[in-house]
Amino acid sequence: MDRREQVQYLNQTLLAEMPQYREQAEAFPVDAFSQRRLLRSLMNVRPPMPLAPKFLEVQDALLSAEREEKGVVNGDALPPTAGDPRLVLWQGDITRLRADAIVDADNSALLGCFAPCHGCIDNAIHSAAGLQLRDACAEIMRAQGHPEPAGRAKLTRAYNLPARYVLHTVGPIVGRWVTWKDRRELAACYRSCLALAAEHGLRSVAFCCISTGEFHFPNQEAAEIAVRTVREFLEQQTTSVERVIFNVFKDLDAAIYRRLLGPD
């Protein structure tokens, strides 16, 4: 199949599973960009359920090709900060990053973002990884039997992402002001992810800016907590984690982390 045929097949398969979206799908133009956007939308709204081998074969071929076209960034080759060779600051799309694990900022359902083509990092990671990631998270949540509390971490494979694993964590949702509980839970997110990575012998972890988007944690304070907590964890002599990448997307966060970490 060429790219157009892959997208067409995947869209048709998903619409056969979810016929309630056929009317909305017919409103999408037939050009390649719009049909690919339709595919992402359908993937975003599809609930966890069994995936046919043929669907996975075509989906994985498409996502793998798109991954290579975007360009994979080798986390091990990124220059460390001058202040600490274990810490790296990198601005860019976390779904391009090759590391032992990248961190996804989830909601308490831990199933990814169901809003079609939403701009959050949860949506970006699930969309690039493929539908297997939602199914893997659903299996974890069925076994757990309750929503994921803030400050903990779960580990899954990364599927079509260049990373090996995804660490899933739920950050605090900030109300009118930041509370002591919010600060404690955000620090726990970083500690839990690093502890789980160390438990599995992982050596490189890339963090997004947990809770600073839809959950409204102030960027400056969130970064201060992140850097302080990571540095404290890395002082442990028993951890396998050797490199932590602070991945930022916005210029605002890049400037904050540069001030905290020192010159590159």
Buried (B, 14 or more C-beta within 10 A) or exposed (E): EEBEEBBBBBBEBBBEBBEEBEEBBEEBEEEEEEBBBBBBBBBBBBEBEEBEEEBBEBBBBBBBEBBEEEEBBEBEEBEBBEEBEBBBBBBBBBBBBBBBBBBBBBBEBBBBBBEBBBEBBBBBBBBBBBBBBBBBBBEBBEEEEEEBEBBBBBBBBBBBBBBBBBBBBBBBBBEEEBEEEBBEBBBBBBBBBBBBBBEEEBBBBBBBBBBBBBBBBBBBBBBBBBBEBBBEBBEEEEBBBBBBBBBBBEEBBBBBBBEBBEEE
